[in-house]
Amino acid sequence: MKIVWERSIYIGNAPVFCTICGHRYHPLQGKSHQLLLAILYDERGVACGEVCRHCVASGSAGIKARLSDRIQSLQTKLDELQDLAKDDIETPSLEEEFQIHQREGG
C-alpha cells in the first residue's frame, strides 16, 4: 500500500474520516490555500480512503499498530452487534407511539 498527498476533491474544508484510525479530521491547507488529503492506495493503485496527518506521521510501523487497534475495536463492536441480532427485538406498536405523542403534546 502507498499513501500520497493530493489535492482535496471536496468542496470546502469539510471533515473526513481516516481510513486507518477512524477519527474525523480536516484536510491540510497548503501554501497556495489548496486543501490537501493523504490518500491511501492499495497494491493495484485503487484508492481506499483518506488518512489523517497523525497516522501518516506515525510511519509504517505506527500505521500497522493503529490498524491493529482499529481492527480490534471494530471486532468488539461487531461481536456486540451479533449478540444483539441473536434475539428477537420487540418494537413499540403504532398505538404505543401514538399514545406517547399524545402525552408529549398535551
N, C-alpha and C positions, 0 to 999 in steps of 0.2 A: 504494500500500500504506500501511497505517497500523499503528502499534504502540500498544496500550492496556494499562495496568496493570489487572489483575483479580485477584480472589481465586483462590487455587490450588484446583483441583478434586481434587487428590491428597491422600491421607491421609498425614500425617507430612511430614517435611522431606526427602523422597527427592529425589536429584539428577535433573535433567532435562538434555536436550541442547539446545543453542542451535541454532536453525534457520539462523542466519546464519553463525556461525563453526564450529559443530560440537562445541564444547567442552562438557563437563559442568559444571553449576553448581547451586547450591541456591537455592530461592526466597528472596526478600527477606522479612524479617519486619517487618510494620507495627507501628505503635504499639499497636494492640489485640491484638498477638501473632498476628494473622491473617497467613498466608503469602500473598505476592503474586507473581504472574508477569507479565512483559510478554508479551503475545500479539500475534503478527503476523497481520494480516488482509489478504487480497487486495482488489482493487478491487470485488469482488462482496460483500464482507463475510464471506467464508469464512475461518475460522481456518486458518493454515498451520503454526503451531507456536509454541513459546516462544522468547524472545530473552533472552540474558544481559544483566546490567546494563552490562557493558563495551561491548557492541555498541550498546545504547540510548544510552549516554553518548557514543559516537563520532559521533553525529549522522548526518544523511542521507548526506553525502559519505563519512564513515568506514564506514558500513554498506555502501555500494556498493563501496568498496575491499575490505572484508572478504569480501563476496560474490564479488568477482572472484578474490581469493586462494583462497577455498574451491572455486570452480569449477575453477580451475587444478589444485588439489590432487586433486580428485575425477576430473578428466580424466586426470591422470597415473596414478592408481590404476586407472581404467577401462582405459587403454592396457595397463597391466601385466597385468590380468586377461584382456584379449582376447588378449594374447600367450600366456598360459598355456593358453587354450582352443583355440589353433590346433593343437596336437599332441595325440596320444593320450596318455592318462595311464595308466600301468601301476600297478595297486594290488597289495598283497600278497594272496596266496591265503589261504583259511581255514586251510590246513595250515601256512603260514608263521606266521600269527598264533598258532595253537595251539602251535607249537614255541617261540615267544617266551614265551608264558605258562608253558610247562613249565620253561623255563630260569630264568625270574624266580622261580617258585615253589619251585624245588628247589635 
